[in-house]
């Protein structure tokens, strides 16, 4: 079950976060020191981080110091395991990849620039081609991605900062076709998984979800609830709740975290997760949200409730997700979780963030979510697929499915 360290305050953590805390050669901070200080852990911490294997902060730091020893940085190989030539990317290639997910970037143009700047016989060439080919958009996705702002955009996202560090440390410049055959991982990943979750939310990914939740008539309609089903430790929920919607011309988001709390996390980012089976929540759950008087219609609705004021709470049935956005972040591939949730959902918009190369790590074993939806839920169509920050040896993306004929 999710179990947070004592006295952890997510709001204070976010307010106090600074990129100066990220390990670097300049500040001399190690990864172990970074995690201990950031999460106020004891200096002799020996917590066991479990994922596909088990590690501790001490073991992880030793692995980091080992660099390429024992093939720990051998991410680029063919489907038979033969290393590429060159076998490792250059620092500029790594920076070019991580910068794709900076908050001020317009992703489509950045992907084109990433590909056009790649030189022949470099790793960036096949990596950029792979990422560009994975990007998919349709007219129905217009306006979902953020555009490049006139001035640099600031956005606090500790996980993105630490992910960028991990790319530099592990010599990772993004996925390529043979990443689906990668079987190795690194000790850094379980540590970050336990503190933040399995996938990094980029600004573009958050913007897409936020835009999908906006009503067609903002002045008279409330925002659509986002159902973060299988929310884990709640990092995506927190980032969506703190998303600067007003700065982007949007209404503040309403996000409901739902999880059965079977998985173990060392850090919990929200304290109001609905602990319930996902399908049962869709059928029987209720959404609670504060009433906000942002329009005449909402004010009238609030007045209709007994003595409603700004601290009042509105409650409505989930109703199988009708009028809501379904968000699945890193849905498990084993069992029937993903298929059961998708079939139980009766709304119009599905967002799935996870593996996009068919290695069966998330969603479905041996099949990508897109092909499953196309076969089993033909009433939905894929309208957008974008890359999101991928850890070393992973290939992650975010997909948006819309019900055909729906008005959004």
C-alpha positions in Angstrom: 0.0 0.0 0.0 1.1 3.6 -0.4 3.0 4.7 2.6 4.5 8.2 2.9 7.4 9.1 5.1 6.2 10.9 8.3 5.6 14.7 8.2 6.0 14.9 4.4 4.3 18.1 3.1 3.9 18.1 -0.7 3.0 21.8 -0.8 6.1 22.8 1.1 8.2 20.4 -1.0 7.0 22.1 -4.2 7.4 25.6 -2.8 11.0 24.9 -1.6 12.1 23.0 -4.7 14.9 24.4 -6.7 17.0 23.1 -9.6 20.0 23.8 -7.3 19.0 20.7 -5.5 19.5 18.5 -8.5 22.8 16.6 -8.6 25.5 18.0 -10.8 29.2 18.3 -11.2 29.0 22.0 -10.4 27.3 21.7 -7.0 28.9 18.4 -6.0 25.6 16.9 -4.7 25.3 13.2 -5.2 22.0 11.5 -6.1 21.9 9.9 -2.6 22.4 13.3 -0.9 19.8 14.9 -3.2 17.1 12.3 -2.2 18.0 12.4 1.5 17.8 16.2 1.7 14.8 16.6 -0.5 12.7 14.1 1.4 14.2 14.7 4.9 15.4 11.2 5.2 17.9 10.0 7.9 21.6 10.0 6.8 21.8 6.3 7.5 18.7 5.5 5.4 18.5 1.9 4.4 15.0 1.7 2.9 14.6 -1.0 0.3 13.3 0.3 -3.0 11.6 -2.5 -4.8 10.6 -2.7 -8.5 11.9 -5.4 -10.8 14.8 -5.7 -8.3 15.7 -4.3 -4.9 18.1 -1.4 -4.2 18.9 1.1 -1.5 20.3 4.6 -1.7 23.8 3.4 -0.9 23.6 0.6 -3.5 22.2 3.1 -6.1 25.0 5.6 -5.5 27.6 2.8 -6.0 26.0 1.9 -9.2 26.1 5.5 -10.3 29.8 5.7 -9.5 30.3 2.5 -11.5 29.3 4.4 -14.7 29.4 2.0 -17.7 30.6 -1.0 -15.7 28.7 -4.3 -16.2 26.8 -2.8 -19.1 24.8 -0.4 -16.9 24.7 2.2 -19.7 24.2 -0.2 -22.7 20.9 1.2 -23.8 21.6 1.3 -27.6 21.7 -2.1 -29.2 19.9 -4.0 -31.9 17.2 -6.6 -31.2 19.9 -9.2 -30.7 21.8 -7.2 -28.1 24.7 -6.1 -30.3 25.8 -2.6 -29.3 25.3 0.3 -31.7 28.2 2.3 -33.2 28.7 4.6 -31.4 27.3 2.8 -28.3 26.6 6.0 -26.3 25.3 9.4 -27.1 27.2 12.7 -26.7 26.3 15.2 -24.0 24.8 17.6 -26.7 22.6 14.8 -28.0 21.3 14.1 -24.5 20.6 17.8 -23.9 18.8 18.0 -27.2 16.5 15.2 -26.2 15.7 16.3 -22.6 15.0 19.9 -23.9 12.1 18.5 -25.9 10.1 18.4 -22.7 10.9 21.9 -21.3 7.8 23.9 -20.5 8.5 26.6 -23.1 8.9 24.2 -26.0 6.3 23.8 -28.8 6.6 20.0 -29.1 5.8 19.5 -32.9 8.3 22.1 -34.0 10.9 20.9 -31.4 10.6 17.3 -32.8 11.2 18.6 -36.3 14.2 20.6 -35.2 15.5 17.6 -33.2 15.3 15.5 -36.4 16.7 18.1 -38.8 19.7 18.8 -36.6 20.7 15.1 -36.3 23.9 14.3 -38.2 24.3 11.0 -40.1 26.0 8.2 -38.2 24.9 9.6 -34.8 22.5 8.1 -32.3 20.3 11.2 -32.5 19.5 10.3 -36.1 17.5 7.1 -35.5 16.3 8.4 -32.1 14.8 11.5 -33.7 13.3 9.5 -36.6 11.7 7.2 -34.1 10.2 9.9 -32.0 8.9 11.8 -35.0 7.3 8.7 -36.4 5.6 8.0 -33.1 4.0 11.5 -33.0 0.5 11.4 -34.4 -2.1 14.1 -34.6 -5.4 14.8 -36.2 -7.6 17.9 -36.7 -9.5 16.9 -33.6 -6.3 17.5 -31.5 -6.1 21.2 -32.6 -5.3 23.4 -29.6 -4.4 20.6 -27.2 -0.6 21.2 -27.3 0.8 24.3 -25.8 2.4 26.9 -28.1 5.7 28.5 -27.5 5.2 31.5 -25.2 6.5 35.0 -25.9 8.7 34.8 -22.8 10.2 31.7 -21.2 7.6 29.8 -19.2 8.4 28.7 -15.6 6.9 25.5 -14.3 7.9 23.7 -11.1 8.2 20.0 -11.8 10.8 18.2 -9.6 10.3 14.9 -11.3 11.2 16.4 -14.7 14.3 18.0 -13.2 15.5 14.7 -11.7 14.6 12.8 -14.9 16.8 15.1 -16.9 19.6 14.5 -14.5 19.1 10.7 -14.9 19.4 11.0 -18.7 22.8 12.8 -18.3 24.0 10.5 -15.7 23.0 7.3 -17.5 23.9 8.5 -21.0 20.4 8.3 -22.4 19.3 10.4 -25.3 15.8 8.9 -25.9 14.2 5.7 -27.2 14.8 4.2 -30.7 13.2 1.2 -32.4 15.2 -1.5 -30.6 14.3 -0.1 -27.2 11.4 -2.6 -27.2 14.1 -5.3 -26.8 15.9 -3.6 -23.9 15.8 -5.8 -20.8 18.2 -3.9 -18.5 17.3 -1.1 -16.1 19.2 1.0 -13.6 19.0 1.4 -9.8 18.0 5.1 -10.1 14.6 4.2 -11.6 13.1 2.3 -8.5 14.1 5.2 -6.3 12.4 7.7 -8.4 9.4 5.4 -8.9 8.9 5.1 -5.2 9.1 8.9 -4.6 7.3 10.2 -7.7 5.6 7.4 -9.7 6.4 5.5 -12.8 6.1 8.2 -15.4 7.2 11.9 -15.6 4.4 14.4 -16.5 5.8 17.0 -18.9 4.2 20.4 -19.3 2.9 19.4 -22.7 1.2 16.3 -21.3 -0.4 18.3 -18.5 -1.5 21.0 -20.9 -3.2 18.4 -23.1 -5.2 16.9 -20.2 -6.1 20.4 -18.9 -7.3 21.5 -22.3 -9.4 18.3 -22.7 -11.1 19.1 -19.4 -12.3 22.5 -20.4 -16.0 23.0 -21.2 -17.2 24.2 -24.6 -18.8 27.2 -22.9 -16.4 28.2 -20.1 -18.6 31.1 -19.0 -21.6 28.9 -18.3 -20.3 25.4 -17.8 -18.1 23.8 -15.1 -14.8 22.1 -15.9 -14.9 18.4 -16.6 -13.6 16.2 -13.8 -10.4 14.3 -14.5 -10.5 10.8 -13.1 -7.0 9.7 -12.4 -7.7 6.0 -12.1 -4.8 3.9 -10.8 -3.3 7.2 -9.5 -0.6 5.5 -7.4 1.0 8.0 -5.0 -0.8 10.9 -6.7 2.0 12.9 -8.3 0.1 13.3 -11.6 -3.0 14.4 -9.6 -1.0 17.0 -7.7 0.7 18.3 -10.9 -2.7 18.7 -12.6 -4.2 20.4 -9.6 -1.3 22.8 -9.5 -1.2 23.3 -13.2 -1.2 27.1 -14.1 -4.6 26.9 -15.9 -5.4 30.6 -15.5 -2.1 31.5 -17.1 -3.0 29.3 -20.1 -6.5 30.8 -20.4 -8.2 27.8 -18.8 -10.4 27.1 -15.8 -8.9 25.5 -12.8 -8.9 21.7 -12.9 -10.9 19.2 -10.8 -8.9 16.0 -10.4 -10.1 12.9 -8.5 -7.4 10.4 -7.6 -8.5 6.7 -7.4 -6.4 3.8 -6.5 -6.7 0.5 -4.6 -3.4 1.2 -2.8 -2.0 -2.2 -3.4 1.4 -0.9 -4.7 4.0 0.5 -2.3 5.3 4.0 -2.5 7.6 5.8 -0.2 6.0 9.2 -0.9 2.4 10.2 -1.2 1.5 13.5 -2.9 -2.2 13.8 -2.2 -4.2 12.9 0.9 -7.7 12.4 -0.6 -7.2 9.4 -2.8 -10.4 7.4 -3.1 -9.4 3.9 -2.1 -11.6 1.7 -4.2 -11.6 -0.8 -7.1 -11.5 1.2 -10.3 -14.5 -0.4 -12.0 -16.5 -0.1 -8.8 -15.6 3.6 -8.6 -16.8 4.2 -12.1 -20.1 2.6 -11.4 -20.7 3.6 -7.8 -18.3 6.4 -6.9 -19.0 10.0 -6.2 -17.0 13.1 -7.1 -16.6 15.8 -4.4 -15.4 19.3 -5.3 -15.6 22.8 -3.8 -18.2 25.1 -5.4 -16.6 28.0 -7.2 -18.6 31.1 -8.3 -16.8 31.7 -11.6 -19.9 32.2 -13.7 -23.6 33.2 -13.4 -24.6 29.6 -14.1 -22.3 28.2 -11.4 -23.4 30.9 -9.0 -27.0 30.0 -9.6 -26.2 26.3 -9.1 -24.5 27.1 -5.9 -27.4 29.2 -4.6 -29.7 26.3 -5.3 -27.8 24.2 -2.8 -28.7 24.9 0.8 -26.9 28.0 2.0 -24.0 27.3 -0.3 -20.9 29.5 0.1 -17.3 29.5 -1.2 -16.5 26.6 1.2 -19.4 24.5 0.2 -18.8 21.1 -1.4 -20.6 19.9 -4.5 -21.0 16.1 -4.9 -22.1 14.2 -7.9 -22.2 10.6 -9.1 -19.3 9.4 -11.3 -22.0 7.8 -13.5 -19.5 5.6 -15.3 -17.4 8.6 -16.2 -20.0 10.4 -18.3 -18.9 14.0 -18.6 -15.5 13.2 -17.2 -12.0 12.6 -18.6 -10.5 9.2 -17.9 -6.8 9.3 -17.2 -4.8 6.1 -17.0 -1.1 6.6 -16.1 1.1 3.5 -16.5 -1.8 1.1 -16.3 -0.7 -2.4 -15.4 -0.4 -4.9 -18.2 -1.0 -8.0 -16.2 -4.5 -9.1 -15.3 -7.6 -7.4 -16.7 -7.3 -3.9 -15.1 -6.9 -1.9 -18.2 -9.5 -3.7 -20.3 -12.0 -3.7 -17.4 -11.6 0.1 -16.8 -11.8 1.0 -20.4 -15.0 -1.1 -21.0 -16.6 0.3 -17.9 -16.0 3.9 -18.9 -19.0 5.6 -20.7 -17.5 9.1 -21.2 -16.1 10.5 -24.4 -12.4 11.1 -23.7 -9.6 8.7 -22.7 -6.0 9.6 -21.9 -3.5 6.8 -21.6 0.2 7.5 -20.7 2.6 4.6 -20.7 4.6 2.3 -23.0 4.3 3.0 -26.7 6.5 0.4 -28.2 4.6 -2.8 -27.7 6.9 -4.4 -25.1 4.0 -5.1 -22.8 5.3 -3.1 -19.9 2.0 -1.3 -19.5 -1.6 -1.6 -20.8 -1.6 -5.0 -22.4 0.9 -7.8 -22.7 2.1 -8.1 -26.3 -0.2 -5.4 -27.7 -0.2 -1.6 -27.7 -3.2 0.3 -26.3 -4.0 1.8 -29.7 -4.5 -1.5 -31.4 -6.6 -2.9 -28.5 -8.9 0.2 -28.5 -9.2 0.0 -32.3 -10.3 -3.7 -32.1 -12.3 -3.7 -28.9 -13.7 -0.1 -28.7 -14.2 1.0 -32.3 -16.4 3.8 -31.1 -13.2 5.6 -30.1 -10.5 7.0 -32.3 -6.9 8.0 -31.6 -6.7 11.7 -32.1 -3.3 12.5 -30.6 -0.1 10.6 -29.5 2.9 12.5 -28.2 6.2 11.3 -26.6 6.7 12.0 -22.9 9.9 11.8 -20.9 11.2 8.3 -21.2 13.6 6.8 -18.6 16.7 5.0 -19.8 15.6 1.9 -21.6 12.0 2.9 -21.9 9.8 4.3 -24.6 6.8 6.3 -23.3 4.0 8.2 -24.8 0.6 9.8 -24.1 -2.4 8.9 -26.2 -5.7 10.7 -26.5 -8.8 8.8 -27.6 -12.1 10.5 -28.4 -15.5 9.0 -28.9 -16.5 9.3 -32.5 -19.1 11.9 -33.1 -18.8 13.4 -29.6 -18.6 17.2 -29.3 -15.9 17.0 -26.6 
